[in-house]
């Protein structure tokens, strides 16, 4: 098993240990309800192309739904302002895990050979617009004083020429590199991630400092090799 495969498995285990299954299900259920509510409002547009209001309405409806979740001692959702100021998004804290959400549009016209590169470019363009502070951090996410892992929940919607946007086409959880424009340590569907909860019983906890050190080495290796995931 390669180092990256080991890190992928340990990342999944770490996320499952920090974010209990019922909280992940709450997040996914809230996103689905948000899509339904947003789609109902989009049905009122008869003449304006949905490519205009659709992405923004989906985004803010999802943020509103997440901010309405009940907090407890191990799960907290706060309304977090971007830096520089100008926007807000839901910041989910679960143990040593921090999660933000960005709705992504699937472009079915993309050539398969360029799918990963173009999708990655689209994700980072959206993230930089919605979460510019992630791209201008004083201390990088894997810096010496950062004791929490940042992950992204990426719900996918159909392209805006389609008529039905009442449900996600799937939700991906991703862990970006220290520089989010360089790649991801992990990209996994939440359906696949949910299977890990049945596999971690009896396994020891993943120590984040050790995991963080492995992630740093992966980034350094990719930088030296001139590529990323």
C-alpha positions as CSV (number, residue, x, y, z in Angstrom):
1,X,0.0,0.0,0.0
2,X,1.4,3.4,-1.0
3,X,1.9,6.3,1.4
4,X,-1.0,8.2,-0.2
5,X,-3.3,5.2,0.1
6,X,-2.4,4.9,3.8
7,X,-3.1,8.6,4.3
8,X,-6.4,8.3,2.5
9,X,-7.5,5.5,4.8
10,X,-6.3,7.3,7.9
11,X,-8.0,10.5,6.8
12,X,-11.3,8.7,6.4
13,X,-10.9,7.1,9.8
14,X,-10.0,10.5,11.4
15,X,-13.0,12.2,9.8
16,X,-15.3,9.4,11.0
17,X,-13.9,9.7,14.5
18,X,-14.3,13.4,14.7
19,X,-17.7,13.6,13.0
20,X,-20.2,11.0,14.3
21,X,-22.3,9.2,11.7
22,X,-25.6,10.9,12.8
23,X,-24.1,14.3,12.4
24,X,-22.9,13.5,8.9
25,X,-26.4,12.3,8.1
26,X,-27.8,15.5,9.6
27,X,-25.6,17.5,7.2
28,X,-26.6,15.5,4.2
29,X,-30.3,15.6,5.1
30,X,-30.2,19.4,5.6
31,X,-28.5,19.8,2.2
32,X,-31.2,17.8,0.5
33,X,-34.0,19.8,2.1
34,X,-32.2,23.0,1.1
35,X,-32.1,21.8,-2.5
36,X,-35.8,21.1,-2.5
37,X,-36.6,24.5,-1.0
38,X,-34.3,26.3,-3.5
39,X,-35.7,24.4,-6.4
40,X,-39.3,25.3,-5.4
41,X,-38.3,29.0,-5.6
42,X,-36.5,28.5,-8.9
43,X,-39.7,27.3,-10.4
44,X,-41.1,30.8,-10.1
45,X,-38.6,32.0,-12.7
46,X,-40.3,31.7,-16.1
47,X,-38.0,33.9,-18.2
48,X,-34.7,34.5,-16.4
49,X,-32.1,31.7,-17.2
50,X,-31.4,29.7,-14.1
51,X,-27.7,30.0,-14.6
52,X,-28.1,33.4,-13.0
53,X,-30.0,33.0,-9.8
54,X,-29.6,29.2,-9.5
55,X,-26.1,28.9,-8.1
56,X,-26.5,31.7,-5.7
57,X,-29.9,30.6,-4.4
58,X,-28.6,27.0,-3.9
59,X,-25.5,28.3,-2.1
60,X,-27.4,30.5,0.3
61,X,-30.2,28.1,0.9
62,X,-27.7,25.4,1.9
63,X,-25.8,27.8,4.2
64,X,-29.1,28.8,5.8
65,X,-30.1,25.2,6.4
66,X,-26.7,24.3,7.9
67,X,-26.9,27.3,10.2
68,X,-30.2,26.0,11.5
69,X,-28.8,22.8,12.8
70,X,-28.8,22.1,16.5
71,X,-25.4,22.4,18.3
72,X,-24.2,20.1,21.0
73,X,-21.0,19.6,23.0
74,X,-19.2,18.0,20.0
75,X,-20.9,19.7,17.1
76,X,-21.2,23.4,16.3
77,X,-22.2,25.4,13.3
78,X,-21.4,29.1,13.3
79,X,-21.9,32.0,10.8
80,X,-18.4,32.8,9.8
81,X,-17.4,35.9,7.9
82,X,-14.9,35.8,5.1
83,X,-11.5,37.6,5.2
84,X,-11.5,40.0,3.6
85,X,-15.0,40.9,4.7
86,X,-17.9,40.7,2.3
87,X,-19.4,37.3,2.7
88,X,-20.6,34.7,5.2
89,X,-20.7,30.9,5.3
90,X,-21.5,28.1,7.7
91,X,-18.4,26.8,9.5
92,X,-19.0,23.4,11.0
93,X,-16.8,22.4,14.0
94,X,-16.7,18.7,15.0
95,X,-13.8,17.9,17.3
96,X,-10.6,18.6,15.4
97,X,-12.5,18.8,12.1
98,X,-13.6,22.0,10.4
99,X,-16.0,21.8,7.5
100,X,-17.3,24.3,4.9
101,X,-19.7,23.7,2.0
102,X,-19.8,24.8,-1.6
103,X,-22.4,23.8,-4.2
104,X,-20.9,22.6,-7.4
105,X,-22.5,22.4,-10.9
106,X,-21.8,19.3,-13.0
107,X,-20.9,20.2,-16.6
108,X,-21.8,17.2,-18.7
109,X,-20.3,18.7,-21.8
110,X,-16.7,18.4,-20.5
111,X,-14.5,15.9,-22.3
112,X,-13.8,12.9,-20.2
113,X,-10.0,13.2,-20.8
114,X,-10.0,16.7,-19.2
115,X,-12.7,16.0,-16.6
116,X,-10.5,16.0,-13.5
117,X,-8.4,19.0,-14.4
118,X,-11.5,21.1,-15.4
119,X,-13.5,20.0,-12.5
120,X,-10.6,20.9,-10.1
121,X,-10.3,24.3,-11.7
122,X,-14.0,25.0,-11.3
123,X,-14.0,23.9,-7.7
124,X,-11.1,26.2,-6.8
125,X,-12.6,29.1,-8.7
126,X,-15.8,28.7,-6.7
127,X,-14.0,28.3,-3.4
128,X,-11.8,31.3,-4.0
129,X,-14.9,33.4,-4.6
130,X,-16.9,32.1,-1.7
131,X,-14.1,31.5,0.8
132,X,-11.3,33.9,-0.2
133,X,-9.8,33.6,3.3
134,X,-8.8,30.0,2.6
135,X,-6.5,31.3,-0.2
136,X,-5.0,34.1,1.9
137,X,-4.2,32.4,5.2
138,X,-1.5,33.8,7.5
139,X,-0.9,30.3,8.8
140,X,-1.4,27.5,6.2
141,X,-3.9,24.7,7.2
142,X,-1.0,22.4,7.9
143,X,1.1,25.0,9.7
144,X,2.7,24.3,13.0
145,X,0.0,25.9,15.1
146,X,-3.0,24.5,13.3
147,X,-4.6,21.6,15.2
148,X,-7.7,21.1,13.1
149,X,-8.3,19.6,9.7
150,X,-10.3,21.5,7.1
151,X,-12.6,19.5,4.9
152,X,-15.1,20.5,2.2
153,X,-18.6,19.2,1.6
154,X,-19.3,19.6,-2.1
155,X,-22.9,18.9,-3.1
156,X,-23.3,18.6,-6.9
157,X,-26.2,19.9,-8.9
158,X,-27.2,19.3,-12.5
159,X,-26.1,21.9,-15.1
160,X,-28.5,24.9,-15.1
161,X,-30.0,24.1,-18.5
162,X,-31.7,21.2,-16.8
163,X,-35.2,21.8,-15.2
164,X,-34.9,19.8,-12.0
165,X,-32.5,20.8,-9.3
166,X,-34.5,19.5,-6.3
167,X,-31.9,16.9,-5.2
168,X,-28.1,16.6,-5.3
169,X,-26.5,14.4,-7.8
170,X,-24.1,13.3,-5.1
171,X,-22.0,14.8,-2.3
172,X,-18.2,14.7,-2.2
173,X,-16.1,15.3,0.9
174,X,-12.7,16.7,0.0
175,X,-9.6,17.7,2.0
176,X,-7.6,20.4,0.2
177,X,-3.9,20.9,0.3
178,X,-2.4,23.7,2.4
179,X,-2.6,25.8,-0.8
180,X,-6.1,24.8,-2.0
181,X,-5.2,25.6,-5.6
182,X,-2.7,22.8,-5.7
183,X,-4.8,19.7,-5.1
184,X,-6.6,17.5,-2.6
185,X,-5.4,14.9,-0.1
186,X,-8.8,13.2,-0.3
187,X,-11.9,13.2,-2.5
188,X,-14.5,10.7,-1.5
189,X,-18.3,10.4,-2.0
190,X,-20.2,10.6,1.2
191,X,-21.8,7.3,0.3
192,X,-18.4,5.7,0.4
193,X,-17.4,7.6,3.5
194,X,-20.4,6.3,5.4
195,X,-19.1,2.7,4.9
196,X,-16.0,3.6,6.9
197,X,-18.1,4.0,10.1
198,X,-18.7,0.3,10.1
199,X,-15.0,-0.4,9.7
200,X,-13.5,1.7,12.5
201,X,-15.0,-0.1,15.5
202,X,-12.1,-1.5,17.6
203,X,-9.5,0.5,15.7
204,X,-7.4,3.0,17.6
205,X,-7.9,6.7,17.2
206,X,-5.9,8.5,14.4
207,X,-3.5,11.0,16.0
208,X,-3.8,14.3,14.0
209,X,-0.2,15.5,14.5
210,X,1.0,12.3,12.9
211,X,-1.5,12.5,10.2
212,X,-0.7,16.1,9.6
213,X,3.0,15.3,9.3
214,X,2.2,12.6,6.6
215,X,0.1,15.1,4.7
216,X,2.9,17.6,4.7
217,X,5.3,15.0,3.3
218,X,2.8,14.2,0.5
219,X,2.6,17.9,-0.4
220,X,6.4,18.3,-0.4
221,X,6.8,15.2,-2.5
222,X,4.3,16.4,-5.0
223,X,5.9,19.9,-5.1
224,X,9.3,18.3,-5.8
225,X,7.9,16.0,-8.5
226,X,6.1,19.0,-10.0
227,X,2.6,17.6,-9.8
228,X,-0.4,17.1,-7.5
229,X,-3.2,14.6,-7.0
